[in-house]
Amino acid sequence: MNDHIANLTEEASRTLQRPNGASFEDWMNSRCVLRSTRSYDWNALKFQTEVDPTYARAQMRYVGTGGTGVHSDGNVVPAVHFTFSTMKIPVGHTGPLHLHTDTEEIFFVLRGKVKVFCESPEGERWEAVVGERDLISVPPGVYRGEQNVGDEEALMCVMLGSPRPVTPTYKPDDPLAAIKR
C-alpha cells in the first residue's frame, strides 16, 4: 500500500472509534446515512458534459467522496477502506472510458440495463450488458465506462476500493484528457 493510501486509511480509521464523550446513539446516528438526507450531484461530472452532453450523470455519495474529483462532502460517512455512491444514468447517456490506476471499481446495477465496456492498456476490448442485481468488478489499470442501453433511467451502486481514489484519467487522445480539474 502506498504511503498516501496508508495515511488516509490511518486518519479515517479513527472514525471507526466512538468519539470521546459521544453517546452510543449519537455515534451510530453519525454513521447512518438516510436517503432523505441525500441529493443527486449533477455537477460532480459536469466537466464531462462540456465535451459531450450525453456524459451527464448524477452521483449520490454515502461513504467517502468517490472518484469523481469531489474531495469534500461533509454529509457522508468518512471512508476508511472504500467509497460507496449511487449513480443515476439517463437513457442513452454514457460514462466515458476512464482509468483508475490505484483501485478496483465495482458497478452493481439496481435498476435498468447498462452496457459496461472495458479496454486493456494494449487495446483489447470487452463489454457486457448487465441488469438488475448484476455486478462487474473492474481491476485497477483497466479502462472502464458504462452506457445506459435500456429504456428507463438506470441506477447503479459504485464502490471504489480506496478511501480517496486518485482522480481518474482518460486516454491521451480523449478530449477529456485535456481538461484541468
N, C-alpha and C positions, 0 to 999 in steps of 0.2 A: 504494500500500500504506500502511495507516495506521501510525503510529509504534509502537503496541503490537505489531502483527504483525512489523514490521521489527526491533524489539528482540528478540522471541522468536526470529526466524529467525537473527539475528546470533549470539545466545547459543548456539542449538542447532547452528549451523554448525560451531562448534568441535569438536563431537563427530564430525565427518567427518574430522578430522585425527588421526593416530596420536598418542596422548599421549606426552610426553617420557619416555623410558626404558622404554616398553612394547614387548614383542616383537611382531612381526607376528602371531604366533599368539594372544597374549593380546588384542590389539586386535580381531582378527577374531572371536575367541570372544565378546567383549563385544557383538558385533553379530549374533550367531547366536541366534535365539530358537527353542528346541525346544518342540514340543507337550508333551513330557513335563514341562516346567517351568511350564506354564500351568495355570490352573484357571478355571472359569467363575465370574464375579462376578454373583450373583443380586441383590446389594444395590445395584449401581450405579443401578438404576432402581426401587428398592423404593418410593420415594415415590409412584410412579405406581400401584403395586398397592394402595396405601391408598385410592385413588379407585375403582379397578376391578381386581379380581383377575386379569382376563384380560389386563392390561397386563404381567404377569410375563414377563420375558425376561432372558437372561443374556449378558453381554459377556465376551469373552476378548481382552485387549489384547496387541498385539505392538509397534506403533510408536506412541509417544505415548499419551495417555490418552483420546483421542476427545472426543466432545461430550456425554457423559453427565453431566458435572459432577464426575467423579472427577478431581482435579487432581494427584494424586501416586500413582505406582506405580513403585517402584524396580526392577521386574522387566520393564521394556520398553526397547526401543531408543529413545533420545531422538528426538523428532520434529523435523525440520528444515523440511520443506515440506508434509507431510501426516501424518495419523494413519491407522492400519490396525488393525482388530479384526475378530473374528468375532462374530456374534450368533446365539444359539440361541433359536428361537421355537417353543414348544409348539403343538400342534394347536389351532386356534381362537383363539389369542392374537393380540393386536393391539399394534402400536406406534402410539400416538395421534398425530394431526396435530400437528406441531411445526414451528418455523421457525428456520432458520439464516440470519441476516442477513449473515454475513461470509464464507461459504464454500459451495462446491458439496459435495454429498454423493453418493457412489456406492454403490449396492446391487448386489452380484454374488451371485447365488444359487448355492450349491454343492449343496444338496440340498433337495428339497421343492417346494412350489408356494406362491408368495407373491403376494398382491394388493398392489400399490403404488398408493396414491392420493395425488393432489396437488391443491392448490387455490391459485388465484391470490389476491392481496390483494383483488381485485374479486369473488371468489366463484365464478369459473369452476372446474369440476371436471374431472379427468382421472383415469383409472385403467387399469391393465393387470395381467393375471395373467402372472407370469413363473415360469420353472422353471430347472432345472439349466443353469448356464453362461449365463444371461441376465443382462443388466446394464441398469440405469437410472441416469442421471446427472441429479440434480435441482439446478438453479441456485440460488444464494442468493436469498432473498426469496420463495421459493415454499414454501408449507406442504407437508409430506410425512408420510406414515405408511405402515405396512405391516400386513398381516394374513396369518397362515398359513391358507390356504384348502384345504390338502391334507390327506391322511390320515396323514401322518407328520410328525415333528418337522422343522422347516425349519432350515437352516443357511446363513447368508449372510455374505459379507465386507462390511464397511462401511469406506469410506475417505472422509475429510474433507480438503479441500484447504487445511488450515491447521495449523500446528504445535500450536496450542492454541485451538480454536474458542471463540467466545463461547458461553456456555451457552444452549441453545435456549430459545425462548419458545413460548407457546401462545396460542390465540385468547383475547381478553379474557373471553368468556363460558364458557370451558372451566374446570371445577373445578381443573385442574392449574395454571392461571394464578395462583391464589390461594396456592399453596404456596410458602413461602420456603425456598430451599436455601442 
